Amino acid sequence: MTAKIKEHICSTCNGTGFPPSGQSTFPGRKIYPTKCSTCLGKGRISEASQSDLGALNLARAKR
């Protein structure tokens, strides 16, 4: 039985790959974006689902 891979948009960063920043923006200040820790900067989360006798297992698929 093969696993089906589903992708959906990361809810933490809304698909941008960068979470919303809580840094204040003063004139002349540089802001360094950080990657989203949920999707690792990809903006999408892949999940593999495989049913075995009615049981459903969800695991993050690493690419």
C-alpha positions as CSV (number, residue, x, y, z in Angstrom):
1,M,0.0,0.0,0.0
2,T,1.5,3.4,-1.0
3,A,1.2,6.6,1.0
4,K,-0.6,9.6,-0.4
5,I,1.2,12.9,0.0
6,K,-0.9,16.0,0.6
7,E,0.4,19.5,0.7
8,H,-1.2,22.5,2.3
9,I,-0.3,26.1,3.0
10,C,1.5,26.7,6.3
11,S,-0.8,28.4,8.7
12,T,2.0,30.0,10.6
13,C,3.5,32.0,7.7
14,N,0.5,31.9,5.3
15,G,2.6,30.4,2.6
16,T,5.3,33.0,2.6
17,G,8.0,31.0,4.3
18,F,8.6,33.8,6.8
19,P,6.6,34.2,10.0
20,P,5.2,37.6,10.8
21,S,7.8,39.7,12.5
22,G,7.3,41.3,15.9
23,Q,10.3,43.5,15.4
24,S,9.7,47.2,15.7
25,T,10.7,49.2,12.6
26,F,12.6,52.3,13.3
27,P,13.9,54.5,10.4
28,G,17.3,53.1,9.2
29,R,17.0,49.9,11.1
30,K,17.6,46.7,9.1
31,I,15.2,43.8,9.6
32,Y,16.6,40.3,9.0
33,P,13.9,37.8,8.1
34,T,14.0,34.4,9.7
35,K,12.6,31.2,8.1
36,C,9.4,29.8,9.4
37,S,10.1,27.0,11.9
38,T,6.9,25.1,11.0
39,C,7.5,24.7,7.2
40,L,11.3,25.4,7.2
41,G,10.9,28.3,4.9
42,K,9.0,26.4,2.2
43,G,5.6,27.9,2.7
44,R,3.9,24.5,2.3
45,I,3.7,21.5,4.6
46,S,3.7,18.0,3.2
47,E,1.9,15.2,5.0
48,A,1.9,11.5,4.1
49,S,-1.2,9.5,5.0
50,Q,-1.5,5.8,4.8
51,S,-4.4,3.7,5.9
52,D,-3.9,0.3,7.3
53,L,-7.1,-1.7,8.2
54,G,-9.0,1.5,8.8
55,A,-6.3,3.2,10.9
56,L,-5.0,6.5,9.6
57,N,-1.4,7.6,10.3
58,L,-0.2,11.1,9.6
59,A,3.4,12.0,9.4
60,R,5.4,14.8,7.9
61,A,7.1,13.8,4.8
62,K,10.7,15.0,4.5
63,R,12.0,16.0,1.1
